[in-house]
């Protein structure tokens, strides 16, 4: 029975040094290998051309590189690209490249499936299979960076943790992945262009505030009326809006970074005057802005598109209250790549 090779990307730089010295190699080679793995995102030891063939062969015998690969690529009419990403164990996640005139954004996943049960989200209908490893998160970013250069002739500019899964429920791996993405020894991208989106787990928001990552934070809010939020996001009955607000205030105190509230408006659910007043009251408790996000249907009749009048009323009242509000146009809806639609639908149809 052949021995299962250890994934070299699960080792620290110091551990790689130790492994090299144990086979009689110079320890400085570890830094070269580490750079190939995390800065250049090498997928094979053969790619590591400044190492001797002998060392590459030895590494290949001892270790594996369990990289993630694009299994299925779909292009939207608006230029959005959805990737069905196959992991080393055959499980699938989805990530999305969203282009605009001035930027390209990677929407990356943090879990296979999701730990939560938001009624309006297709991913929540999937069973959570497992958390993604650090390397699997980094691979999504590196893959989309290559696609951005290939299809749009510019490097990836922004990253949002808004794909499959709740990032705070895979906290350690998400934080470690952000460090790999942003450090000079890794992909070297700006942390200021990374947004972590959460449905609101106060303890984890506090922890993230203390990490000094310099990323941005977004809260998937959708209503500031407690009983309505508990209805559409049932898990949230464990995390009252008052506790979430305390965590957001701590976040701002620790980081100085304004919070973004992500907000879908649904007909007959949160499109009334009392909903707008509750949102304004909630926003006023912490420096924040609101992104009104177009809802993307997932086949559930309960959630219907907002009316133009309701959207305009939200914008008018928020602006009157001095709160910054943006209306976000949905992208990639024709290939189920839009916000809330990621559910491996295309790969299941194969």
C-alpha positions in Angstrom: 0.0 0.0 0.0 1.5 3.3 -1.1 2.0 6.0 1.5 -0.2 9.1 1.3 2.0 12.1 0.5 1.9 15.1 2.8 0.5 18.3 1.2 3.6 20.6 1.4 1.4 23.7 1.6 0.2 22.6 5.0 3.8 23.1 6.3 5.2 26.4 7.6 8.5 27.8 6.2 10.3 26.5 9.3 8.8 23.0 8.9 9.9 22.9 5.2 13.4 23.9 6.4 13.4 21.0 8.8 12.2 18.6 6.2 15.0 19.7 3.8 17.8 19.4 6.3 16.5 15.9 7.2 17.2 14.8 3.6 20.6 16.6 3.5 19.5 19.7 1.6 20.5 23.3 2.4 17.9 25.0 4.5 17.9 28.2 2.3 16.1 26.2 -0.3 13.0 26.3 1.9 12.5 30.0 1.2 12.7 29.3 -2.6 10.1 26.5 -2.3 7.9 28.7 -0.1 8.0 31.5 -2.7 7.0 29.1 -5.5 4.1 27.8 -3.4 2.6 31.1 -2.2 4.0 33.9 -4.3 4.0 32.2 -7.7 1.2 29.7 -6.9 3.2 26.8 -8.5 1.0 23.7 -9.0 3.9 21.2 -9.5 7.4 20.7 -8.3 8.5 20.7 -11.9 7.5 24.4 -12.1 10.3 25.2 -9.5 13.0 25.8 -12.1 15.6 27.3 -9.8 15.8 24.0 -7.9 17.9 21.1 -9.1 16.1 18.2 -10.8 17.3 15.9 -8.0 15.6 18.0 -5.4 12.5 18.4 -7.4 12.3 14.6 -7.8 12.9 14.1 -4.1 10.1 16.6 -3.2 7.8 14.9 -5.6 8.4 11.6 -3.8 7.8 13.0 -0.4 5.1 15.7 -0.9 2.1 16.5 -2.9 0.6 19.9 -3.9 -3.1 19.6 -3.6 -4.1 22.4 -5.8 -7.6 23.5 -6.8 -8.4 23.7 -10.5 -11.1 25.2 -12.7 -13.3 22.3 -13.7 -16.0 24.3 -15.5 -15.9 27.9 -16.7 -19.0 29.9 -17.6 -19.2 33.4 -19.1 -22.1 35.7 -18.6 -23.4 38.2 -21.2 -22.1 41.0 -18.9 -18.6 39.7 -18.8 -18.8 38.0 -15.4 -17.0 34.6 -15.2 -18.1 31.8 -12.9 -15.7 29.1 -12.0 -16.6 25.6 -10.9 -13.5 24.9 -8.8 -12.6 21.2 -8.2 -10.8 20.5 -5.0 -8.3 17.6 -4.4 -11.0 15.4 -2.9 -13.4 15.9 -5.8 -15.7 18.3 -4.0 -16.7 21.5 -5.8 -17.0 25.2 -4.9 -17.7 28.2 -7.0 -15.9 31.5 -7.4 -16.7 34.5 -9.6 -14.7 37.1 -11.5 -16.7 40.3 -11.7 -15.3 42.9 -14.2 -16.2 46.6 -14.4 -14.7 49.5 -16.3 -12.2 50.3 -13.5 -11.7 47.0 -11.6 -11.9 43.3 -11.5 -13.2 41.7 -8.3 -12.9 38.1 -7.1 -15.8 36.7 -5.2 -14.3 33.7 -3.3 -15.8 30.8 -1.3 -14.7 29.8 2.2 -16.7 26.6 2.7 -18.1 23.7 0.6 -21.7 24.4 1.2 -22.7 26.7 4.1 -23.0 26.4 7.9 -26.0 28.8 8.0 -29.6 28.7 6.8 -30.5 32.0 5.2 -33.9 31.5 3.5 -33.0 33.6 0.4 -29.6 32.1 -0.4 -29.1 29.1 -2.7 -25.8 28.1 -1.1 -27.6 27.7 2.3 -29.7 24.9 0.7 -26.5 22.9 0.4 -25.2 20.8 3.2 -21.9 22.1 4.6 -19.4 19.4 3.6 -16.2 21.0 5.1 -14.2 24.2 5.5 -11.8 25.1 2.8 -8.1 24.9 3.5 -5.9 28.0 3.4 -4.4 26.9 0.1 -7.8 26.3 -1.5 -8.8 29.8 -0.7 -5.6 31.3 -2.0 -5.9 29.1 -5.2 -9.2 30.7 -6.0 -7.7 34.2 -5.8 -4.6 33.2 -7.9 -6.8 31.5 -10.5 -9.0 34.6 -10.9 -6.0 36.9 -11.0 -4.7 34.9 -14.0 -8.2 35.1 -15.6 -8.3 38.9 -15.1 -5.0 39.3 -16.9 -6.0 36.9 -19.7 -9.5 38.2 -20.4 -9.3 41.8 -19.2 -5.6 42.6 -19.6 -5.2 43.8 -15.9 -4.5 42.2 -12.6 -7.1 41.4 -10.1 -7.9 44.5 -8.0 -10.4 43.5 -5.3 -11.4 40.4 -3.4 -14.7 39.8 -1.5 -15.4 36.8 0.7 -19.0 36.6 -0.4 -19.0 33.3 -2.2 -20.1 29.9 -0.8 -20.0 29.7 3.0 -19.8 31.9 6.1 -16.2 33.1 6.4 -16.4 33.5 10.2 -17.3 29.8 10.5 -13.9 29.0 8.9 -12.2 31.8 10.8 -8.6 30.5 11.2 -8.2 29.4 7.6 -9.8 32.6 6.2 -7.5 34.8 8.3 -4.4 32.7 7.4 -5.4 32.9 3.7 -5.8 36.7 3.9 -2.2 36.9 5.3 -0.9 34.7 2.4 -2.8 36.8 -0.1 -1.5 40.2 1.3 2.1 39.6 2.5 5.1 40.2 0.2 6.0 36.5 0.6 2.6 35.6 -0.7 0.5 37.2 -3.5 1.3 40.7 -2.3 -2.2 42.2 -2.8 -3.5 45.2 -0.8 -5.6 44.3 2.3 -7.5 47.5 1.8 -9.1 45.9 -1.3 -10.3 42.9 0.6 -13.8 42.7 2.1 -14.9 40.0 4.5 -18.7 39.6 4.4 -20.4 38.0 7.4 -24.0 37.3 8.4 -23.1 38.5 11.9 -21.3 36.4 14.5 -20.3 38.9 17.2 -17.5 37.0 18.8 -15.8 36.5 15.5 -16.2 40.1 14.4 -14.4 41.1 17.7 -11.6 38.6 17.0 -11.2 39.8 13.4 -11.0 43.4 14.6 -7.9 42.4 16.7 -6.1 40.7 13.9 -4.7 43.9 12.4 -5.4 42.6 8.9 -6.5 46.1 7.5 -9.4 44.5 5.6 -12.9 45.9 5.2 -16.0 44.4 6.9 -19.5 43.9 5.4 -22.6 42.7 7.3 -25.3 40.8 5.5 -28.2 42.6 7.3 -31.4 42.8 5.1 -33.5 44.0 8.0 -32.9 45.8 11.2 -36.2 44.5 12.7 -35.2 41.5 14.9 -38.2 39.2 14.4 -38.1 39.7 10.6 -34.3 38.9 10.5 -34.9 35.8 12.6 -37.5 34.7 10.1 -35.4 35.1 6.9 -32.1 34.2 8.6 -33.1 31.7 11.3 -29.6 31.2 12.7 -29.6 34.9 13.7 -31.9 34.2 16.8 -28.6 33.2 18.5 -27.1 36.6 17.7 -29.3 39.6 18.6 -28.9 42.7 16.6 -27.8 44.6 19.8 -24.9 42.1 20.2 -24.0 42.4 16.6 -24.0 46.2 16.9 -21.7 46.1 19.9 -19.3 44.0 17.9 -19.5 46.5 14.9 -18.8 49.4 17.3 -15.8 47.5 18.6 -14.7 46.8 15.0 -14.8 50.5 14.2 -13.0 51.5 17.4 -10.2 49.0 16.7 -9.8 49.5 13.0 -11.3 52.9 12.0 -12.9 51.1 9.1 -16.5 52.0 8.1 -18.9 49.0 8.0 -20.9 48.2 4.9 -24.5 46.9 5.4 -25.6 44.6 2.6 -29.3 44.9 2.1 -31.8 43.3 -0.3 -35.3 44.8 -0.4 -38.1 42.2 -0.9 -41.7 43.0 -1.7 -44.0 42.5 1.3 -41.1 41.6 3.6 -38.9 44.6 4.2 -40.2 47.3 1.9 -42.3 49.3 4.3 -41.6 52.7 6.1 -41.0 50.9 9.4 -38.2 48.9 7.8 -36.5 52.1 6.5 -36.8 53.8 9.9 -35.3 50.7 11.6 -32.4 50.6 9.2 -31.6 54.3 9.6 -31.7 53.9 13.4 -29.3 50.9 13.2 -26.9 52.7 10.8 -26.7 55.8 13.1 -25.1 53.7 15.8 -21.8 53.2 14.0 -20.0 54.8 11.0 -21.5 52.8 8.1 -22.8 52.8 4.6 -25.5 50.8 2.8 -25.3 48.7 -0.3 -28.8 48.0 -1.7 -28.3 44.7 -3.6 -30.5 43.4 -6.3 -32.1 40.2 -5.3 -31.3 37.2 -7.4 -34.1 34.6 -7.5 -33.4 31.0 -6.4 -36.8 29.6 -7.1 -38.3 30.5 -3.7 -41.7 32.2 -4.1 -41.5 33.9 -0.7 -38.9 36.4 -1.9 -39.9 38.7 -4.7 -38.0 41.6 -6.4 -38.3 45.0 -4.8 -40.3 47.6 -6.6 -38.5 50.6 -8.1 -40.6 52.8 -5.8 -39.4 51.0 -2.7 -35.8 51.2 -3.7 -36.1 54.9 -4.5 -37.8 55.4 -1.1 -34.9 53.7 0.7 -32.3 55.8 -1.2 -34.2 59.0 -0.6 -34.7 58.4 3.2 -31.1 57.1 3.8 -29.6 60.1 2.0 -31.9 62.5 3.9 -30.6 60.9 7.1 -27.0 61.6 5.9 -26.2 57.9 5.3 -24.2 56.9 2.2 -26.2 54.5 0.1 -25.2 52.7 -3.2 -27.5 50.7 -5.4 -25.5 47.6 -6.6 -26.5 46.2 -10.0 -26.4 42.4 -10.0 -23.9 40.7 -12.2 -23.8 37.2 -13.7 -27.5 36.3 -13.1 -27.8 34.5 -16.4 -25.2 31.9 -15.3 -26.3 31.7 -11.6 -23.2 33.6 -10.6 -24.9 36.5 -8.9 -25.0 37.1 -5.1 -26.8 34.3 -3.3 -27.0 32.0 -6.3 -23.8 30.0 -5.9 -25.0 26.4 -5.5 -22.9 24.3 -7.9 -26.0 24.2 -10.1 -24.1 23.9 -13.4 -21.8 21.1 -12.2 -24.7 19.2 -10.9 -26.4 19.3 -14.2 -23.4 17.6 -15.9 
